[in-house]
Amino acid sequence: MRQITFSRNKGVGYRPYTETFEFDDNVTEEEINQAYQDWVWQEAGGEFTWYEEE
């Protein structure tokens, strides 16, 4: 198993947040990048939105 740590730092005054995931030994960089993108969207999903101005 490979352990890959994703890290998030919101900026000055915040502590970095990390989360470690386990992947199979034969995981590809593309699969790790996809998992990372999913993690980022999950983490930031509640802080960002969009809407249409009327």
C-alpha positions in Angstrom: 0.0 0.0 0.0 1.1 3.6 -0.7 0.2 6.3 1.7 -0.4 9.7 0.1 -1.1 12.8 2.1 -3.2 15.7 0.8 -2.7 19.0 2.5 -4.8 22.2 2.7 -3.5 25.5 4.0 -6.2 28.3 4.1 -3.6 30.9 4.8 -2.2 33.1 7.5 -3.7 32.3 10.9 -4.9 28.8 9.9 -3.2 25.5 10.7 -2.6 23.3 7.7 -5.1 20.4 7.5 -3.8 17.1 6.2 -5.5 13.8 5.4 -3.7 10.6 4.5 -5.2 8.1 2.0 -4.1 4.6 1.2 -3.8 3.5 -2.4 -2.8 0.2 -4.0 0.9 -0.1 -4.9 0.1 0.0 -8.6 -2.0 3.2 -8.4 -1.3 5.7 -11.2 -0.6 9.4 -10.9 -3.8 10.0 -12.8 -5.8 8.1 -10.2 -4.1 10.0 -7.3 -4.8 13.3 -9.1 -8.5 12.3 -9.5 -8.8 11.4 -5.8 -7.0 14.7 -4.9 -9.5 16.7 -7.1 -12.4 14.9 -5.5 -11.0 15.7 -2.0 -10.4 19.4 -2.8 -14.0 19.7 -4.1 -15.3 18.0 -1.0 -13.3 20.2 1.3 -14.1 23.5 -0.5 -17.7 22.7 -1.5 -19.2 24.4 1.5 -17.2 27.6 1.1 -17.9 28.4 -2.6 -20.9 28.6 -4.7 -22.2 30.3 -7.9 -25.4 31.9 -8.9 -26.9 33.9 -11.7 -27.6 37.6 -11.3 -31.0 38.6 -12.4 
